[in-house]
Amino acid sequence: MAQVLEFKLPDLGEGLTEAEVVRWLVEVGDVVAVDQPVVEVETAKAMVEVPCPYGGVVTARFGEEGAELPVGAPLLTVAVGSVEPTTGHRASDRSSGDGSESGSGNVLVGYGTGAPAARRRRVRPAQVPVPVSAAASGSATSSVSAAVPASEPVPNAAPVLGVTEPEGPVAVISPLVRKLARQHGLDLRQIAGTGRDGLILRTDVESAIRAVGEESASGAAPAARPEPDKSSERIALRGVRGAVAEKLSRSRREIPDATCWVDADATALMAARAAMNAHGSATGAKVSVLALLARICTAALARFPELNSTVDAEAREIVRLPEVHLGFAAQTERGLVVPVVRDAHTRNVESVGAEITRLTEAARDGRLTPAQLTGGTFTLNNYGVFGVDGSTPIINHPEAAMLGVGRIVPKPWVHEGELAVRQVVQLSLTFDHRVCDGGTAGGFLRYVADCVEQPVVLLRTL
């Protein structure tokens, strides 16, 4: 007899605690191989395909597409054992192999890959064992019922909403909803779900919590929940947008930031870039303005290491960091992300530019990993691409500073004692006032401006 194993959402690394189910790659009744991707999830950092460490038949799925699941919550159950598959059903083109159940390496924390992904096959419903433990949990009764013929009753199926039972499942999918109700001492059987087929949503539990609070305060019965304003649009703060909101809010709460700025004549920098591109390189890649500014940043941080640091608030210490991992802001369809160029202080302009290009393409395709979006020590923000001259950006917590760059445009400028039209850019530095005073911040910004106006200054550090 086949053994039913439960696969839980693994630790995706980088301190992530939850993920949103974006797309299921398998269905109930499919045959999967060890380490075959079974679901695509979106974390606060990136899109990730999660491989299953078991080979067998999928008997249940937990969580609808769009649901948020915490790390450790059940994803699916797999019946491990020999089955007689029907032919002709394949998974995505990415899946291939022989379906062996061994050879798993390490990709996600606690799980791994190594064996090739197998073709996904459909088995006859009558041959799929029903996981009693999955049905008893009440998290995927609809998925379980799909694994048996419609003419047969589903063992331990969820009761109809409204029927009171001392034990048994309730119409809840999200473990977060269960946890929220448990923390506030609510009985989920007494809550009417507003989701599809009576599913209890987080908003239902939150409404019940508010009703209990109002009843306790006034002693009166809770008022009926008001109808939502249909003219308003509500957008969930989750995924990348939620992570950005949390990080920016934390930065404002914890970092006493200040901003200084200066206008600089970038005519010589633009001429130097044109000369470098005219000369060409071994790879044929063009030198970008962002790559030049990144190289200027690393040179400036070598002179002013106070800004390449972080603050340990609990220990009341400033931690100066030996390596420069340079983040740069990139706008994508999924929102603003900050890929990180590792060891930027060891790279020349061409190397920095190539890495920026590679990371930018990965960001636009949604292929960035959590590791490529974390660990930065200083951020470069080129908001000039949006056609604006200046800004006061929020520091990328827990870093200590961010250099902002506006658009480079022709402006009247006094050059060598005469009024001339020059390529002018506004540079701004937002810094954590705990790590340094204005003199250090001003010195850093002035050095950056000098390198922009006279790129030959960089020759000292090459």
Sequence and secondary structure as in RCSB ss.txt:
>XXXX:A:sequence
MAQVLEFKLPDLGEGLTEAEVVRWLVEVGDVVAVDQPVVEVETAKAMVEVPCPYGGVVTARFGEEGAELPVGAPL
LTVAVGSVEPTTGHRASDRSSGDGSESGSGNVLVGYGTGAPAARRRRVRPAQVPVPVSAAASGSATSSVSAAVPA
SEPVPNAAPVLGVTEPEGPVAVISPLVRKLARQHGLDLRQIAGTGRDGLILRTDVESAIRAVGEESASGAAPAAR
PEPDKSSERIALRGVRGAVAEKLSRSRREIPDATCWVDADATALMAARAAMNAHGSATGAKVSVLALLARICTAA
LARFPELNSTVDAEAREIVRLPEVHLGFAAQTERGLVVPVVRDAHTRNVESVGAEITRLTEAARDGRLTPAQLTG
GTFTLNNYGVFGVDGSTPIINHPEAAMLGVGRIVPKPWVHEGELAVRQVVQLSLTFDHRVCDGGTAGGFLRYVAD
CVEQPVVLLRTL
>XXXX:A:secstr
  EEEEEE  B STT  EEEEEEES  TTEEE TT EEEEEE SS EEEEE S  EEEEEE S TT EEETTSEE
EEEEES   B SS    TT  S   S     SSBT    S     EEB GGGS   HHHHHHTS HHHHHTTS T
TS  TT    TT   SSS  S   HHHHHHHHHTT  GGGS   SGGG   HHHHHHHHHHHHHHHHHSS     
    TT       HHHHHHHHHHHHHHHH  EEEEEEEEE HHHHHHHHHHHHH  SS     HHHHHHHHHHHH
HHH GGGSEEEETTTTEEEE SS  EEE EEETTEEE  EETTGGG  HHHHHHHHHHHHHHHHTT   GGGGS 
 SEEEE GGGGT S       TT SEEEEE   EEEEEEETTEEEEEEEEEEEEEEETTT  HHHHHHHHHHHHH
HHH GGGGGGG 
